[in-house]
Amino acid sequence: MVVRVDECKGCGCCVDVCPRNVLELSKDLNRMGYHPCVYLGEGCIACGFCFYSCPEPGAITVYVKEEGE
């Protein structure tokens, strides 16, 4: 998964719906002055909950890993 921090407005919807708790709001501000969502680096199961809950088009992209990746 990829979070484009400069597209995120820090609403936290994705953090709230993530079943694996692999997202959190950053303490740092993005260029728009929001605390963006950040991916903690591992554990994403590509369920898409974050993508579908996000009100900002293009802020979150979820990739499904193929077997063996």
N, CA, C and O atoms as a Tripos MOL2 file, in Angstrom:
@<TRIPOS>MOLECULE
protein
  276   275    69     0     0
PROTEIN
NO_CHARGES

@<TRIPOS>ATOM
      1 N           0.8340   -1.1680    0.0000 N.3       1 MET1
      2 CA          0.0000    0.0000    0.0000 C.3       1 MET1
      3 C           0.8760    1.2280    0.0000 C.2       1 MET1
      4 O           2.0110    1.2030    0.4760 O.2       1 MET1
      5 N           0.3350    2.3020   -0.5400 N.am      2 VAL2
      6 CA          1.0540    3.5690   -0.5910 C.3       2 VAL2
      7 C           0.1180    4.6730   -0.1250 C.2       2 VAL2
      8 O          -1.0240    4.7620   -0.5760 O.2       2 VAL2
      9 N           0.6060    5.5090    0.7760 N.am      3 VAL3
     10 CA         -0.1320    6.6950    1.2020 C.3       3 VAL3
     11 C           0.6190    7.9030    0.6590 C.2       3 VAL3
     12 O           1.8050    8.0800    0.9340 O.2       3 VAL3
     13 N          -0.0680    8.7230   -0.1050 N.am      4 ARG4
     14 CA          0.5260    9.9580   -0.6040 C.3       4 ARG4
     15 C           0.2530   11.0430    0.4460 C.2       4 ARG4
     16 O          -0.8180   11.6490    0.4690 O.2       4 ARG4
     17 N           1.2360   11.2690    1.3050 N.am      5 VAL5
     18 CA          1.0350   12.1170    2.4780 C.3       5 VAL5
     19 C           0.6160   13.5370    2.1230 C.2       5 VAL5
     20 O          -0.0920   14.1760    2.9010 O.2       5 VAL5
     21 N           1.0310   14.0410    0.9790 N.am      6 ASP6
     22 CA          0.6440   15.4010    0.6170 C.3       6 ASP6
     23 C          -0.7770   15.4940    0.0770 C.2       6 ASP6
     24 O          -1.2860   16.5960   -0.1280 O.2       6 ASP6
     25 N          -1.4230   14.3600   -0.1560 N.am      7 GLU7
     26 CA         -2.8280   14.3340   -0.5700 C.3       7 GLU7
     27 C          -3.7570   14.1250    0.6280 C.2       7 GLU7
     28 O          -4.9560   14.3880    0.5410 O.2       7 GLU7
     29 N          -3.2070   13.6570    1.7290 N.am      8 CYS8
     30 CA         -3.9910   13.2940    2.9120 C.3       8 CYS8
     31 C          -4.3410   14.5240    3.7470 C.2       8 CYS8
     32 O          -3.5020   15.3960    3.9700 O.2       8 CYS8
     33 N          -5.5980   14.5810    4.2050 N.am      9 LYS9
     34 CA         -6.0400   15.6810    5.0650 C.3       9 LYS9
     35 C          -6.1660   15.2660    6.5300 C.2       9 LYS9
     36 O          -6.7110   16.0110    7.3440 O.2       9 LYS9
     37 N          -5.6650   14.0870    6.8620 N.am     10 GLY10
     38 CA         -5.5870   13.6740    8.2610 C.3      10 GLY10
     39 C          -6.9100   13.4320    8.9530 C.2      10 GLY10
     40 O          -7.0150   13.6340   10.1630 O.2      10 GLY10
     41 N          -7.9260   13.0040    8.2150 N.am     11 CYS11
     42 CA         -9.2370   12.7840    8.8380 C.3      11 CYS11
     43 C          -9.2460   11.5510    9.7450 C.2      11 CYS11
     44 O         -10.0310   11.4780   10.6900 O.2      11 CYS11
     45 N          -8.3660   10.5780    9.4530 N.am     12 GLY12
     46 CA         -8.2740    9.3820   10.2820 C.3      12 GLY12
     47 C          -9.2450    8.2730    9.9370 C.2      12 GLY12
     48 O          -9.2650    7.2450   10.6140 O.2      12 GLY12
     49 N         -10.0560    8.4520    8.8970 N.am     13 CYS13
     50 CA        -11.0090    7.3960    8.5230 C.3      13 CYS13
     51 C         -10.3010    6.0800    8.2400 C.2      13 CYS13
     52 O         -10.7540    5.0220    8.6770 O.2      13 CYS13
     53 N          -9.2010    6.1410    7.5160 N.am     14 CYS14
     54 CA         -8.4680    4.9190    7.1700 C.3      14 CYS14
     55 C          -7.8900    4.2450    8.4090 C.2      14 CYS14
     56 O          -7.8930    3.0190    8.5150 O.2      14 CYS14
     57 N          -7.3990    5.0420    9.3360 N.am     15 VAL15
     58 CA         -6.8340    4.5100   10.5790 C.3      15 VAL15
     59 C          -7.9210    3.7710   11.3570 C.2      15 VAL15
     60 O          -7.6770    2.6960   11.9040 O.2      15 VAL15
     61 N          -9.1110    4.3470   11.4030 N.am     16 ASP16
     62 CA        -10.2220    3.7560   12.1560 C.3      16 ASP16
     63 C         -10.7000    2.4240   11.5830 C.2      16 ASP16
     64 O         -11.1060    1.5400   12.3370 O.2      16 ASP16
     65 N         -10.6580    2.2680   10.2450 N.am     17 VAL17
     66 CA        -11.2180    1.0560    9.6390 C.3      17 VAL17
     67 C         -10.1970   -0.0490    9.3980 C.2      17 VAL17
     68 O         -10.5840   -1.1630    9.0440 O.2      17 VAL17
     69 N          -8.9220    0.2180    9.5760 N.am     18 CYS18
     70 CA         -7.8910   -0.7890    9.2880 C.3      18 CYS18
     71 C          -7.9620   -1.9470   10.2860 C.2      18 CYS18
     72 O          -7.7540   -1.7450   11.4820 O.2      18 CYS18
     73 N          -8.2570   -3.1650    9.8000 N.am     19 PRO19
     74 CA         -8.3750   -4.3000   10.7210 C.3      19 PRO19
     75 C          -7.0360   -4.7760   11.2840 C.2      19 PRO19
     76 O          -7.0090   -5.4760   12.2960 O.2      19 PRO19
     77 N          -5.9310   -4.4080   10.6480 N.am     20 ARG20
     78 CA         -4.6060   -4.8420   11.0970 C.3      20 ARG20
     79 C          -3.8510   -3.7530   11.8530 C.2      20 ARG20
     80 O          -2.7370   -3.9820   12.3230 O.2      20 ARG20
     81 N          -4.4480   -2.5770   11.9700 N.am     21 ASN21
     82 CA         -3.8280   -1.4520   12.6850 C.3      21 ASN21
     83 C          -2.4280   -1.1280   12.1710 C.2      21 ASN21
     84 O          -1.4880   -0.9600   12.9480 O.2      21 ASN21
     85 N          -2.3080   -1.0440   10.8400 N.am     22 VAL22
     86 CA         -1.0040   -0.7440   10.2400 C.3      22 VAL22
     87 C          -0.9090    0.7050    9.7560 C.2      22 VAL22
     88 O           0.0380    1.0740    9.0610 O.2      22 VAL22
     89 N          -1.8870    1.5120   10.1240 N.am     23 LEU23
     90 CA         -1.8930    2.9280    9.7610 C.3      23 LEU23
     91 C          -1.9690    3.7750   11.0210 C.2      23 LEU23
     92 O          -2.5860    3.3830   12.0110 O.2      23 LEU23
     93 N          -1.3390    4.9290   10.9730 N.am     24 GLU24
     94 CA         -1.4680    5.8810   12.0790 C.3      24 GLU24
     95 C          -1.3270    7.2830   11.5140 C.2      24 GLU24
     96 O          -0.8310    7.4730   10.4040 O.2      24 GLU24
     97 N          -1.7710    8.2630   12.2910 N.am     25 LEU25
     98 CA         -1.5950    9.6530   11.8900 C.3      25 LEU25
     99 C          -0.2180   10.1150   12.3450 C.2      25 LEU25
    100 O           0.1850    9.8970   13.4870 O.2      25 LEU25
    101 N           0.4820   10.7470   11.4390 N.am     26 SER26
    102 CA          1.8390   11.2130   11.7100 C.3      26 SER26
    103 C           1.8330   12.3910   12.6750 C.2      26 SER26
    104 O           0.8670   13.1520   12.7360 O.2      26 SER26
    105 N           2.9080   12.5320   13.4200 N.am     27 LYS27
    106 CA          3.0870   13.7170   14.2640 C.3      27 LYS27
    107 C           3.5660   14.8970   13.4250 C.2      27 LYS27
    108 O           3.4270   16.0530   13.8260 O.2      27 LYS27
    109 N           4.1340   14.5950   12.2530 N.am     28 ASP28
    110 CA          4.6230   15.6360   11.3480 C.3      28 ASP28
    111 C           3.4850   16.1720   10.4900 C.2      28 ASP28
    112 O           2.4870   15.4870   10.2670 O.2      28 ASP28
    113 N           3.6410   17.3830   10.0200 N.am     29 LEU29
    114 CA          2.6540   18.0030    9.1410 C.3      29 LEU29
    115 C           3.0620   17.8180    7.6820 C.2      29 LEU29
    116 O           4.2480   17.8210    7.3530 O.2      29 LEU29
    117 N           2.0640   17.6570    6.8140 N.am     30 ASN30
    118 CA          2.3590   17.6270    5.3850 C.3      30 ASN30
    119 C           2.3660   19.0630    4.8570 C.2      30 ASN30
    120 O           2.2060   20.0050    5.6330 O.2      30 ASN30
    121 N           2.5480   19.2350    3.5630 N.am     31 ARG31
    122 CA          2.6770   20.5850    3.0010 C.3      31 ARG31
    123 C           1.3880   21.4040    3.1120 C.2      31 ARG31
    124 O           1.4190   22.6270    2.9690 O.2      31 ARG31
    125 N           0.2500   20.7350    3.3670 N.am     32 MET32
    126 CA         -1.0180   21.4490    3.5320 C.3      32 MET32
    127 C          -1.3120   21.7630    4.9980 C.2      32 MET32
    128 O          -2.3150   22.4080    5.3060 O.2      32 MET32
    129 N          -0.4380   21.3070    5.9060 N.am     33 GLY33
    130 CA         -0.6230   21.5960    7.3170 C.3      33 GLY33
    131 C          -1.4290   20.5710    8.0850 C.2      33 GLY33
    132 O          -1.8830   20.8440    9.1970 O.2      33 GLY33
    133 N          -1.6160   19.3770    7.5000 N.am     34 TYR34
    134 CA         -2.3570   18.2990    8.1550 C.3      34 TYR34
    135 C          -1.3930   17.2380    8.6850 C.2      34 TYR34
    136 O          -0.2620   17.1160    8.2150 O.2      34 TYR34
    137 N          -1.8600   16.4800    9.6640 N.am     35 HIS35
    138 CA         -1.1280   15.3100   10.1490 C.3      35 HIS35
    139 C          -1.5830   14.1300    9.2860 C.2      35 HIS35
    140 O          -2.6590   13.5820    9.5220 O.2      35 HIS35
    141 N          -0.7930   13.7330    8.3000 N.am     36 PRO36
    142 CA         -1.2440   12.7060    7.3620 C.3      36 PRO36
    143 C          -1.1580   11.2920    7.9300 C.2      36 PRO36
    144 O          -0.4320   11.0200    8.8860 O.2      36 PRO36
    145 N          -1.9050   10.4290    7.3210 N.am     37 CYS37
    146 CA         -1.8290    9.0070    7.6190 C.3      37 CYS37
    147 C          -0.4970    8.4770    7.0980 C.2      37 CYS37
    148 O          -0.0220    8.9010    6.0450 O.2      37 CYS37
    149 N           0.0940    7.5580    7.8330 N.am     38 VAL38
    150 CA          1.3040    6.8810    7.3700 C.3      38 VAL38
    151 C           1.1430    5.3760    7.5700 C.2      38 VAL38
    152 O           0.5260    4.9160    8.5310 O.2      38 VAL38
    153 N           1.7120    4.6350    6.6410 N.am     39 TYR39
    154 CA          1.7270    3.1720    6.7100 C.3      39 TYR39
    155 C           2.9260    2.7600    7.5480 C.2      39 TYR39
    156 O           4.0330    3.2550    7.3380 O.2      39 TYR39
    157 N           2.7160    1.8680    8.4840 N.am     40 LEU40
    158 CA          3.7770    1.4640    9.4040 C.3      40 LEU40
    159 C           4.8030    0.5110    8.7850 C.2      40 LEU40
    160 O           5.7830    0.1490    9.4360 O.2      40 LEU40
    161 N           4.5840    0.1070    7.5380 N.am     41 GLY41
    162 CA          5.6170   -0.6220    6.8210 C.3      41 GLY41
    163 C           5.3940   -2.0900    6.5420 C.2      41 GLY41
    164 O           5.9780   -2.6320    5.6040 O.2      41 GLY41
    165 N           4.5680   -2.7440    7.3280 N.am     42 GLU42
    166 CA          4.2690   -4.1480    7.0540 C.3      42 GLU42
    167 C           2.9690   -4.5330    7.7360 C.2      42 GLU42
    168 O           2.5150   -3.8730    8.6700 O.2      42 GLU42
    169 N           2.3770   -5.6270    7.2440 N.am     43 GLY43
    170 CA          1.1570   -6.1340    7.8520 C.3      43 GLY43
    171 C          -0.1080   -5.8700    7.0630 C.2      43 GLY43
    172 O          -1.1690   -6.3840    7.4160 O.2      43 GLY43
    173 N          -0.0250   -5.0790    5.9990 N.am     44 CYS44
    174 CA         -1.2080   -4.7980    5.1810 C.3      44 CYS44
    175 C          -1.6610   -6.0820    4.4950 C.2      44 CYS44
    176 O          -0.8510   -6.8080    3.9190 O.2      44 CYS44
    177 N          -2.9760   -6.3580    4.5640 N.am     45 ILE45
    178 CA         -3.5320   -7.5450    3.9170 C.3      45 ILE45
    179 C          -4.2980   -7.1830    2.6470 C.2      45 ILE45
    180 O          -4.9750   -8.0310    2.0670 O.2      45 ILE45
    181 N          -4.1940   -5.9390    2.2160 N.am     46 ALA46
    182 CA         -4.8120   -5.4460    0.9790 C.3      46 ALA46
    183 C          -6.3320   -5.6160    0.9760 C.2      46 ALA46
    184 O          -6.9200   -5.9300   -0.0590 O.2      46 ALA46
    185 N          -6.9660   -5.4100    2.1270 N.am     47 CYS47
    186 CA         -8.4250   -5.5380    2.2090 C.3      47 CYS47
    187 C          -9.1380   -4.3900    1.4980 C.2      47 CYS47
    188 O         -10.2730   -4.5460    1.0470 O.2      47 CYS47
    189 N          -8.4720   -3.2340    1.3960 N.am     48 GLY48
    190 CA         -9.0560   -2.0900    0.7100 C.3      48 GLY48
    191 C          -9.9350   -1.2050    1.5740 C.2      48 GLY48
    192 O         -10.4590   -0.2060    1.0810 O.2      48 GLY48
    193 N         -10.1130   -1.5350    2.8420 N.am     49 PHE49
    194 CA        -10.9690   -0.7220    3.7070 C.3      49 PHE49
    195 C         -10.4870    0.7260    3.7580 C.2      49 PHE49
    196 O         -11.2930    1.6550    3.7100 O.2      49 PHE49
    197 N          -9.1810    0.9120    3.8560 N.am     50 CYS50
    198 CA         -8.6300    2.2710    3.9170 C.3      50 CYS50
    199 C          -8.9280    3.0290    2.6290 C.2      50 CYS50
    200 O          -9.3450    4.1860    2.6660 O.2      50 CYS50
    201 N          -8.7150    2.3830    1.5080 N.am     51 PHE51
    202 CA         -8.9500    2.9930    0.2020 C.3      51 PHE51
    203 C         -10.4010    3.4500    0.0620 C.2      51 PHE51
    204 O         -10.6630    4.5830   -0.3430 O.2      51 PHE51
    205 N         -11.3360    2.5710    0.3970 N.am     52 TYR52
    206 CA        -12.7520    2.8910    0.2350 C.3      52 TYR52
    207 C         -13.2660    3.8910    1.2610 C.2      52 TYR52
    208 O         -14.2540    4.5780    0.9990 O.2      52 TYR52
    209 N         -12.6280    3.9920    2.4120 N.am     53 SER53
    210 CA        -13.0820    4.9440    3.4310 C.3      53 SER53
    211 C         -12.4930    6.3370    3.2290 C.2      53 SER53
    212 O         -12.9930    7.3090    3.7970 O.2      53 SER53
    213 N         -11.4430    6.4410    2.4330 N.am     54 CYS54
    214 CA        -10.7380    7.7120    2.2580 C.3      54 CYS54
    215 C         -11.5240    8.6770    1.3700 C.2      54 CYS54
    216 O         -11.8750    8.3280    0.2430 O.2      54 CYS54
    217 N         -11.8060    9.8890    1.8670 N.am     55 PRO55
    218 CA        -12.5390   10.8730    1.0700 C.3      55 PRO55
    219 C         -11.6670   11.6020    0.0410 C.2      55 PRO55
    220 O         -12.1850   12.3520   -0.7860 O.2      55 PRO55
    221 N         -10.3610   11.3900    0.0880 N.am     56 GLU56
    222 CA         -9.4430   12.0750   -0.8270 C.3      56 GLU56
    223 C          -9.0160   11.1510   -1.9650 C.2      56 GLU56
    224 O          -8.2320   10.2260   -1.7530 O.2      56 GLU56
    225 N          -9.5300   11.4000   -3.1750 N.am     57 PRO57
    226 CA         -9.1390   10.5380   -4.2980 C.3      57 PRO57
    227 C          -7.6300   10.5970   -4.5310 C.2      57 PRO57
    228 O          -7.0480   11.6810   -4.5870 O.2      57 PRO57
    229 N          -7.0190    9.4630   -4.6620 N.am     58 GLY58
    230 CA         -5.5930    9.4010   -4.9410 C.3      58 GLY58
    231 C          -4.6860    9.4270   -3.7350 C.2      58 GLY58
    232 O          -3.4690    9.3350   -3.8910 O.2      58 GLY58
    233 N          -5.2320    9.5480   -2.5320 N.am     59 ALA59
    234 CA         -4.3760    9.6010   -1.3460 C.3      59 ALA59
    235 C          -3.8550    8.2210   -0.9570 C.2      59 ALA59
    236 O          -2.7490    8.0970   -0.4310 O.2      59 ALA59
    237 N          -4.6470    7.1890   -1.2140 N.am     60 ILE60
    238 CA         -4.2580    5.8270   -0.8270 C.3      60 ILE60
    239 C          -4.3770    4.8970   -2.0300 C.2      60 ILE60
    240 O          -5.3790    4.9120   -2.7440 O.2      60 ILE60
    241 N          -3.3550    4.1000   -2.2400 N.am     61 THR61
    242 CA         -3.3820    3.0490   -3.2530 C.3      61 THR61
    243 C          -3.0350    1.7400   -2.5580 C.2      61 THR61
    244 O          -2.0680    1.6560   -1.8010 O.2      61 THR61
    245 N          -3.8390    0.7290   -2.8310 N.am     62 VAL62
    246 CA         -3.6050   -0.5870   -2.2340 C.3      62 VAL62
    247 C          -3.1990   -1.5450   -3.3480 C.2      62 VAL62
    248 O          -3.8680   -1.6380   -4.3770 O.2      62 VAL62
    249 N          -2.1080   -2.2480   -3.1290 N.am     63 TYR63
    250 CA         -1.6140   -3.2360   -4.0810 C.3      63 TYR63
    251 C          -1.7950   -4.6240   -3.5010 C.2      63 TYR63
    252 O          -1.4760   -4.8680   -2.3370 O.2      63 TYR63
    253 N          -2.3040   -5.5280   -4.3120 N.am     64 VAL64
    254 CA         -2.4390   -6.9180   -3.8970 C.3      64 VAL64
    255 C          -1.1730   -7.6380   -4.3260 C.2      64 VAL64
    256 O          -0.8160   -7.6300   -5.5040 O.2      64 VAL64
    257 N          -0.4980   -8.2600   -3.3740 N.am     65 LYS65
    258 CA          0.7240   -9.0050   -3.6900 C.3      65 LYS65
    259 C           0.3650  -10.3470   -4.3090 C.2      65 LYS65
    260 O          -0.5610  -11.0290   -3.8710 O.2      65 LYS65
    261 N           1.1090  -10.7020   -5.3200 N.am     66 GLU66
    262 CA          0.9600  -12.0190   -5.9310 C.3      66 GLU66
    263 C           1.6690  -13.0330   -5.0420 C.2      66 GLU66
    264 O           2.5570  -12.6700   -4.2710 O.2      66 GLU66
    265 N           1.2850  -14.2880   -5.1430 N.am     67 GLU67
    266 CA          1.9510  -15.3250   -4.3510 C.3      67 GLU67
    267 C           3.4330  -15.3420   -4.6680 C.2      67 GLU67
    268 O           3.8270  -15.2400   -5.8300 O.2      67 GLU67
    269 N           4.2520  -15.4690   -3.6430 N.am     68 GLY68
    270 CA          5.6920  -15.5090   -3.8150 C.3      68 GLY68
    271 C           6.3710  -14.1610   -3.6910 C.2      68 GLY68
    272 O           7.6000  -14.0920   -3.6770 O.2      68 GLY68
    273 N           5.5960  -13.0830   -3.6000 N.am     69 GLU69
    274 CA          6.1900  -11.7410   -3.4470 C.3      69 GLU69
    275 C           6.4700  -11.4430   -2.0050 C.2      69 GLU69
    276 O           6.9680  -10.3640   -1.6830 O.2      69 GLU69
@<TRIPOS>BOND
     1     1     2 1
     2     2     3 1
     3     3     4 2
     4     3     5 am
     5     5     6 1
     6     6     7 1
     7     7     8 2
     8     7     9 am
     9     9    10 1
    10    10    11 1
    11    11    12 2
    12    11    13 am
    13    13    14 1
    14    14    15 1
    15    15    16 2
    16    15    17 am
    17    17    18 1
    18    18    19 1
    19    19    20 2
    20    19    21 am
    21    21    22 1
    22    22    23 1
    23    23    24 2
    24    23    25 am
    25    25    26 1
    26    26    27 1
    27    27    28 2
    28    27    29 am
    29    29    30 1
    30    30    31 1
    31    31    32 2
    32    31    33 am
    33    33    34 1
    34    34    35 1
    35    35    36 2
    36    35    37 am
    37    37    38 1
    38    38    39 1
    39    39    40 2
    40    39    41 am
    41    41    42 1
    42    42    43 1
    43    43    44 2
    44    43    45 am
    45    45    46 1
    46    46    47 1
    47    47    48 2
    48    47    49 am
    49    49    50 1
    50    50    51 1
    51    51    52 2
    52    51    53 am
    53    53    54 1
    54    54    55 1
    55    55    56 2
    56    55    57 am
    57    57    58 1
    58    58    59 1
    59    59    60 2
    60    59    61 am
    61    61    62 1
    62    62    63 1
    63    63    64 2
    64    63    65 am
    65    65    66 1
    66    66    67 1
    67    67    68 2
    68    67    69 am
    69    69    70 1
    70    70    71 1
    71    71    72 2
    72    71    73 am
    73    73    74 1
    74    74    75 1
    75    75    76 2
    76    75    77 am
    77    77    78 1
    78    78    79 1
    79    79    80 2
    80    79    81 am
    81    81    82 1
    82    82    83 1
    83    83    84 2
    84    83    85 am
    85    85    86 1
    86    86    87 1
    87    87    88 2
    88    87    89 am
    89    89    90 1
    90    90    91 1
    91    91    92 2
    92    91    93 am
    93    93    94 1
    94    94    95 1
    95    95    96 2
    96    95    97 am
    97    97    98 1
    98    98    99 1
    99    99   100 2
   100    99   101 am
   101   101   102 1
   102   102   103 1
   103   103   104 2
   104   103   105 am
   105   105   106 1
   106   106   107 1
   107   107   108 2
   108   107   109 am
   109   109   110 1
   110   110   111 1
   111   111   112 2
   112   111   113 am
   113   113   114 1
   114   114   115 1
   115   115   116 2
   116   115   117 am
   117   117   118 1
   118   118   119 1
   119   119   120 2
   120   119   121 am
   121   121   122 1
   122   122   123 1
   123   123   124 2
   124   123   125 am
   125   125   126 1
   126   126   127 1
   127   127   128 2
   128   127   129 am
   129   129   130 1
   130   130   131 1
   131   131   132 2
   132   131   133 am
   133   133   134 1
   134   134   135 1
   135   135   136 2
   136   135   137 am
   137   137   138 1
   138   138   139 1
   139   139   140 2
   140   139   141 am
   141   141   142 1
   142   142   143 1
   143   143   144 2
   144   143   145 am
   145   145   146 1
   146   146   147 1
   147   147   148 2
   148   147   149 am
   149   149   150 1
   150   150   151 1
   151   151   152 2
   152   151   153 am
   153   153   154 1
   154   154   155 1
   155   155   156 2
   156   155   157 am
   157   157   158 1
   158   158   159 1
   159   159   160 2
   160   159   161 am
   161   161   162 1
   162   162   163 1
   163   163   164 2
   164   163   165 am
   165   165   166 1
   166   166   167 1
   167   167   168 2
   168   167   169 am
   169   169   170 1
   170   170   171 1
   171   171   172 2
   172   171   173 am
   173   173   174 1
   174   174   175 1
   175   175   176 2
   176   175   177 am
   177   177   178 1
   178   178   179 1
   179   179   180 2
   180   179   181 am
   181   181   182 1
   182   182   183 1
   183   183   184 2
   184   183   185 am
   185   185   186 1
   186   186   187 1
   187   187   188 2
   188   187   189 am
   189   189   190 1
   190   190   191 1
   191   191   192 2
   192   191   193 am
   193   193   194 1
   194   194   195 1
   195   195   196 2
   196   195   197 am
   197   197   198 1
   198   198   199 1
   199   199   200 2
   200   199   201 am
   201   201   202 1
   202   202   203 1
   203   203   204 2
   204   203   205 am
   205   205   206 1
   206   206   207 1
   207   207   208 2
   208   207   209 am
   209   209   210 1
   210   210   211 1
   211   211   212 2
   212   211   213 am
   213   213   214 1
   214   214   215 1
   215   215   216 2
   216   215   217 am
   217   217   218 1
   218   218   219 1
   219   219   220 2
   220   219   221 am
   221   221   222 1
   222   222   223 1
   223   223   224 2
   224   223   225 am
   225   225   226 1
   226   226   227 1
   227   227   228 2
   228   227   229 am
   229   229   230 1
   230   230   231 1
   231   231   232 2
   232   231   233 am
   233   233   234 1
   234   234   235 1
   235   235   236 2
   236   235   237 am
   237   237   238 1
   238   238   239 1
   239   239   240 2
   240   239   241 am
   241   241   242 1
   242   242   243 1
   243   243   244 2
   244   243   245 am
   245   245   246 1
   246   246   247 1
   247   247   248 2
   248   247   249 am
   249   249   250 1
   250   250   251 1
   251   251   252 2
   252   251   253 am
   253   253   254 1
   254   254   255 1
   255   255   256 2
   256   255   257 am
   257   257   258 1
   258   258   259 1
   259   259   260 2
   260   259   261 am
   261   261   262 1
   262   262   263 1
   263   263   264 2
   264   263   265 am
   265   265   266 1
   266   266   267 1
   267   267   268 2
   268   267   269 am
   269   269   270 1
   270   270   271 1
   271   271   272 2
   272   271   273 am
   273   273   274 1
   274   274   275 1
   275   275   276 2
@<TRIPOS>SUBSTRUCTURE
     1 MET1         2 RESIDUE 1 A MET
     2 VAL2         6 RESIDUE 1 A VAL
     3 VAL3        10 RESIDUE 1 A VAL
     4 ARG4        14 RESIDUE 1 A ARG
     5 VAL5        18 RESIDUE 1 A VAL
     6 ASP6        22 RESIDUE 1 A ASP
     7 GLU7        26 RESIDUE 1 A GLU
     8 CYS8        30 RESIDUE 1 A CYS
     9 LYS9        34 RESIDUE 1 A LYS
    10 GLY10       38 RESIDUE 1 A GLY
    11 CYS11       42 RESIDUE 1 A CYS
    12 GLY12       46 RESIDUE 1 A GLY
    13 CYS13       50 RESIDUE 1 A CYS
    14 CYS14       54 RESIDUE 1 A CYS
    15 VAL15       58 RESIDUE 1 A VAL
    16 ASP16       62 RESIDUE 1 A ASP
    17 VAL17       66 RESIDUE 1 A VAL
    18 CYS18       70 RESIDUE 1 A CYS
    19 PRO19       74 RESIDUE 1 A PRO
    20 ARG20       78 RESIDUE 1 A ARG
    21 ASN21       82 RESIDUE 1 A ASN
    22 VAL22       86 RESIDUE 1 A VAL
    23 LEU23       90 RESIDUE 1 A LEU
    24 GLU24       94 RESIDUE 1 A GLU
    25 LEU25       98 RESIDUE 1 A LEU
    26 SER26      102 RESIDUE 1 A SER
    27 LYS27      106 RESIDUE 1 A LYS
    28 ASP28      110 RESIDUE 1 A ASP
    29 LEU29      114 RESIDUE 1 A LEU
    30 ASN30      118 RESIDUE 1 A ASN
    31 ARG31      122 RESIDUE 1 A ARG
    32 MET32      126 RESIDUE 1 A MET
    33 GLY33      130 RESIDUE 1 A GLY
    34 TYR34      134 RESIDUE 1 A TYR
    35 HIS35      138 RESIDUE 1 A HIS
    36 PRO36      142 RESIDUE 1 A PRO
    37 CYS37      146 RESIDUE 1 A CYS
    38 VAL38      150 RESIDUE 1 A VAL
    39 TYR39      154 RESIDUE 1 A TYR
    40 LEU40      158 RESIDUE 1 A LEU
    41 GLY41      162 RESIDUE 1 A GLY
    42 GLU42      166 RESIDUE 1 A GLU
    43 GLY43      170 RESIDUE 1 A GLY
    44 CYS44      174 RESIDUE 1 A CYS
    45 ILE45      178 RESIDUE 1 A ILE
    46 ALA46      182 RESIDUE 1 A ALA
    47 CYS47      186 RESIDUE 1 A CYS
    48 GLY48      190 RESIDUE 1 A GLY
    49 PHE49      194 RESIDUE 1 A PHE
    50 CYS50      198 RESIDUE 1 A CYS
    51 PHE51      202 RESIDUE 1 A PHE
    52 TYR52      206 RESIDUE 1 A TYR
    53 SER53      210 RESIDUE 1 A SER
    54 CYS54      214 RESIDUE 1 A CYS
    55 PRO55      218 RESIDUE 1 A PRO
    56 GLU56      222 RESIDUE 1 A GLU
    57 PRO57      226 RESIDUE 1 A PRO
    58 GLY58      230 RESIDUE 1 A GLY
    59 ALA59      234 RESIDUE 1 A ALA
    60 ILE60      238 RESIDUE 1 A ILE
    61 THR61      242 RESIDUE 1 A THR
    62 VAL62      246 RESIDUE 1 A VAL
    63 TYR63      250 RESIDUE 1 A TYR
    64 VAL64      254 RESIDUE 1 A VAL
    65 LYS65      258 RESIDUE 1 A LYS
    66 GLU66      262 RESIDUE 1 A GLU
    67 GLU67      266 RESIDUE 1 A GLU
    68 GLY68      270 RESIDUE 1 A GLY
    69 GLU69      274 RESIDUE 1 A GLU
